[in-house]
Amino acid sequence: MPYEIRSIRPDEWPAVKELRLAALQDPVAHIAFLDSFEQASVRPDSFWRERTANSADGASGARQFIAEGSDGHWAGTLTILVEEAGSKDWAGFPVERRQGHVVGVFVRPEHRGSGLTEELFEAGLKWAWGRGAERVRLIVHEDNVRARAFYRKMGFVPTGLTVPLAEDSGDSELEMAIERD
């Protein structure tokens, strides 16, 4: 099935919510997202409207891309944030240069292996480079072997930065990045 890779629109918040809830029900969601289905499913519609508006046009420094099938079905998503040099990231680490940060990657199981994830990444990277990012990074759970292999295939390499998760879990996430050509 051919897909259109595009940015979401502010009025599409119900579809954004549905796709996020589907992602959070995936068997690896517990190591792929810093959110849970239980938390997300009780958020009010105002949360989803604001989240969608903030990542629709990129003006807030975030843009969510979706893969839409010819039948209108959303098959996958990727969000990229722009982090400014001199700021701190979500984990409190200093951001040393303008960079993109890939988050919220999800492709519905029935669309995996079709090249769709690559298309989403290409759109996200193009947008980040166009916004002046010097590199693009992502954070991946150390046990998410499938995702790590895919990110390596896309050119991301481990940076050596490890982000600890909950203090009592002993789990950590690894930063991977790709430099601008």
C-alpha positions as CSV (number, residue, x, y, z in Angstrom):
1,M,0.0,0.0,0.0
2,P,1.4,3.4,-0.9
3,Y,1.7,5.9,2.0
4,E,1.7,9.6,2.2
5,I,4.2,10.8,4.8
6,R,3.0,14.1,6.1
7,S,2.7,16.3,9.2
8,I,-0.4,16.0,11.3
9,R,-3.0,18.8,11.3
10,P,-4.4,20.4,14.5
11,D,-7.9,19.0,13.9
12,E,-6.6,15.5,13.8
13,W,-6.2,15.1,17.5
14,P,-8.7,12.1,17.8
15,A,-6.5,10.2,15.3
16,V,-3.3,11.3,17.1
17,K,-4.8,10.0,20.4
18,E,-5.9,6.7,18.8
19,L,-2.5,6.0,17.3
20,R,-0.7,6.8,20.5
21,L,-3.0,4.5,22.5
22,A,-2.4,1.8,19.9
23,A,1.4,2.3,20.3
24,L,1.1,2.1,24.1
25,Q,-0.6,-1.3,23.8
26,D,2.3,-2.8,21.7
27,P,4.1,-5.6,23.5
28,V,7.4,-3.6,23.8
29,A,5.7,-0.4,24.8
30,H,7.1,-0.7,28.4
31,I,10.7,-0.3,27.0
32,A,9.8,1.9,24.0
33,F,7.9,4.7,25.6
34,L,8.1,6.8,28.8
35,D,4.3,6.6,29.1
36,S,1.8,3.9,29.7
37,F,-1.6,3.1,28.2
38,E,-3.2,3.5,31.6
39,Q,-1.8,7.0,32.0
40,A,-2.5,8.1,28.4
41,S,-6.1,6.7,28.2
42,V,-7.4,8.9,31.0
43,R,-6.0,12.2,29.7
44,P,-8.7,14.7,28.8
45,D,-9.4,15.7,25.2
46,S,-7.8,19.1,25.9
47,F,-4.4,17.3,26.4
48,W,-4.7,15.7,23.0
49,R,-5.8,18.9,21.3
50,E,-2.9,20.8,22.8
51,R,-0.4,18.0,22.0
52,T,-1.6,17.8,18.4
53,A,-1.6,21.6,17.9
54,N,2.0,21.8,19.3
55,S,3.4,19.2,16.9
56,A,1.4,20.0,13.8
57,D,3.3,22.9,12.3
58,G,6.7,22.7,13.9
59,A,6.5,26.3,15.3
60,S,6.8,24.9,18.9
61,G,10.0,23.1,17.9
62,A,8.2,19.7,17.5
63,R,6.7,18.1,14.5
64,Q,4.8,14.8,14.3
65,F,4.8,12.9,11.0
66,I,2.4,10.2,10.1
67,A,2.2,7.6,7.4
68,E,-1.3,7.7,5.9
69,G,-2.5,4.9,3.6
70,S,-4.5,5.6,0.5
71,D,-7.6,4.5,2.5
72,G,-6.9,7.2,5.2
73,H,-5.7,4.7,7.8
74,W,-2.7,5.9,9.8
75,A,0.0,3.2,9.7
76,G,2.7,4.8,11.7
77,T,4.2,7.9,13.3
78,L,7.4,9.6,14.3
79,T,7.9,12.9,16.2
80,I,11.0,15.0,16.2
81,L,11.8,17.7,18.7
82,V,14.4,20.5,18.2
83,E,16.6,21.0,21.2
84,E,18.5,24.3,21.5
85,A,22.1,24.6,22.4
86,G,22.5,25.9,26.0
87,S,19.3,24.3,27.2
88,K,18.7,21.1,29.1
89,D,17.0,18.0,27.8
90,W,14.1,16.1,29.4
91,A,16.6,14.1,31.5
92,G,18.5,17.2,32.7
93,F,21.5,16.7,30.5
94,P,22.9,19.9,28.8
95,V,22.3,20.3,25.1
96,E,25.6,21.4,23.6
97,R,24.4,22.2,20.1
98,R,21.2,22.5,18.1
99,Q,19.9,19.0,17.6
100,G,16.8,17.0,16.7
101,H,15.5,14.4,19.1
102,V,13.4,11.6,17.6
103,V,10.6,10.3,19.9
104,G,7.4,8.4,19.6
105,V,8.3,6.1,16.8
106,F,5.6,3.5,16.1
107,V,4.5,1.5,13.1
108,R,1.4,-0.8,13.4
109,P,2.5,-4.4,13.3
110,E,0.7,-5.2,10.0
111,H,2.8,-2.5,8.3
112,R,6.2,-3.4,9.7
113,G,8.8,-4.6,7.3
114,S,7.4,-2.5,4.4
115,G,10.0,0.3,4.5
116,L,7.5,2.6,6.2
117,T,9.8,3.2,9.2
118,E,12.6,4.3,6.9
119,E,10.2,6.7,5.1
120,L,9.2,8.3,8.5
121,F,12.8,8.6,9.5
122,E,13.7,10.2,6.2
123,A,10.9,12.8,6.6
124,G,11.9,13.5,10.2
125,L,15.6,13.9,9.4
126,K,14.9,16.1,6.5
127,W,12.8,18.4,8.7
128,A,15.4,18.5,11.4
129,W,18.3,19.3,9.0
130,G,16.1,22.0,7.5
131,R,15.6,23.5,11.0
132,G,19.4,23.8,11.4
133,A,20.0,20.7,13.5
134,E,23.7,19.7,13.6
135,R,22.8,16.2,14.6
136,V,19.8,14.1,15.4
137,R,19.6,11.8,18.4
138,L,17.3,9.4,20.0
139,I,17.2,7.5,23.3
140,V,16.6,3.7,23.2
141,H,16.2,1.2,26.0
142,E,19.2,-1.1,26.3
143,D,17.0,-4.1,25.9
144,N,15.2,-2.9,22.8
145,V,17.5,-4.9,20.5
146,R,15.2,-4.7,17.4
147,A,15.0,-0.9,17.6
148,R,18.7,-0.5,18.2
149,A,19.4,-2.6,15.1
150,F,17.1,-0.5,13.0
151,Y,18.6,2.7,14.2
152,R,22.1,1.5,13.3
153,K,20.8,0.6,9.8
154,M,19.6,4.2,9.5
155,G,23.1,5.5,10.4
156,F,22.6,6.2,14.1
157,V,25.6,5.2,16.3
158,P,25.9,5.0,20.1
159,T,27.4,8.1,21.6
160,G,28.3,6.6,24.9
161,L,25.7,8.6,26.9
162,T,23.6,6.4,29.1
163,V,20.4,7.7,30.7
164,P,19.3,5.9,33.9
165,L,15.6,5.2,34.2
166,A,13.8,4.8,37.5
167,E,16.3,4.4,40.4
168,D,15.0,1.1,41.6
169,S,14.8,-0.5,38.2
170,G,18.5,-0.7,37.3
171,D,17.4,-0.1,33.6
172,S,19.0,2.5,31.4
173,E,18.6,3.9,27.9
174,L,21.3,4.6,25.4
175,E,21.7,7.7,23.3
176,M,22.3,7.1,19.6
177,A,23.0,9.9,17.1
178,I,23.6,10.7,13.5
179,E,25.6,13.7,12.3
180,R,24.6,16.1,9.6
181,D,26.3,15.3,6.3
